[in-house]
Amino acid sequence: MCHYVHLLNYLYLTILKMIRVIIFNMCSVDENCINENYKNSLHSTFNDLQSRGYTLYAVDNISVKDLNRKILTLGFRSFLKTPEYNDLYCVKDYYLKIILNTINHEINTSNILVVDLGDGVAVGMYNNIKICQRLNLNVCLLNASTYESFTEKILESILYYQDENKSIGKKTLFQKSINIVVPIMGDNTRFLRSSYGMERSLIAFGKPILSWVVGNLQIDANYIFVIREHLCRLHKIDKILESMYPGCTIIQSESKTEGNACSILLAEKYINNDNPLIVVNDNQWLQWDVEEYITDFLLGTKSHLQLITFICCGDNSFHYIKTEDSNDKNVLSIMLNTPVNEYALAEVYFWRNGKDYVKYTHRMNSQNKRIFGELSTTLVTNEVLDDIKNNILPQGSVTHRICDKYFPFREEHELKSFYQWYIDDKRDVRIKSILK
């Protein structure tokens, strides 16, 4: 009987997550100059999906009347529905009306997939994706140049969103194309000698520091952890990480490397490709929305590398960035332990292509460029900046974005300050919710 109940619950949850409605964003489709092969591919895709039982909608930044005329001209009227309202003129309003209509048929946002037919780089396309994220809609991003495989890509997206999420990371429109490398290699002697008397990763404030750090990343991705072998053997840190991100890659190192840049290169065979790469240190916690940040970087900018920064008041234990002015997002140089402004570096780096990190790190290592005797990820940034100065890369290839709040985990008092803030912040949130 118990097994039967569990089976029913599983089937119920599976049905709840099933994609039943597909919304096509038609903003980038011009009925007056559409490529005939592209048009035929869309027709075939709509026909296939409709025959599989999906309900298809069209949205656009034009009136419903004009949208109906557009899809009629294209020959898609028998496939695509539009909301039965005349006062819609922007994508957001279309989405809201479709959501309202589908809720009446016991469909929620998890049952809806939005297919964006643009490339995501245009401002309009990027803004549409941001709207979808705010409405908690599943997104499939397609590029018009790959129209031959539209149906296949959409079905892959449906399977991705419907599949059970076994990790703590939120599923995103990038669908595990992003690699995230976290080196856990530091010398924790100061914590072993502190009142805690243990590895920093194992110190617990409600949960182990390791869980705070790794849980801070928030998104579904290909996680690669580079760990000292003794941490796995003595403390089973690899098992903790595998429980948080099933299927993650664990690379064990028997000895300490010459710096974080080298530790990350132990994952070279996994990251030396065109996939985006996030490099994160294991001694910090940020208040941020990773999905929003990485979406903005990959779809809202053309930069090769983005540095995550935080507001800091003159602490020379951090490194700083130099920009043209206080509002400029373009990074001109890295100032080591020199507070030239309020923008200090968090140890988080967004690379558009992992292969670039590999290339620039090897170049830096070959010239033995070090800071405090170590081959550092911070100095890899200088290699990219050198290419900008030499006109190999365009201006704006390195940018920065400020996180809401930053906590380093380098010293005992920093751990305590973070946890006290976290408790106070949660208390403030509860109080505000009560006052509402």
HUCOR-V402924 format. One record per helix or strand of 3 or more residues. SS is the DSSP state (helix for helix, strand for strand). FROM is the first residue (numbers start at 1). LEN is the number of residues. If there is no record, write none. Layout:
BEGIN
[[SS/FROM/LEN] [SS/FROM/LEN]]
END
This chain:
BEGIN
[[helix/2/16] [strand/21/5] [helix/36/16] [strand/55/5] [helix/64/11] [helix/91/13] [helix/109/3] [strand/112/5] [helix/123/12] [strand/138/4] [helix/144/19] [strand/179/6] [helix/189/4] [helix/200/3] [helix/209/7] [strand/222/7] [helix/229/7] [helix/237/8] [strand/249/5] [helix/260/6] [helix/268/4] [strand/277/5] [strand/284/4] [helix/290/11] [strand/305/7] [strand/320/3] [strand/333/3] [strand/343/9] [helix/354/13] [helix/377/13] [strand/398/5] [strand/405/4] [helix/412/24]]
END
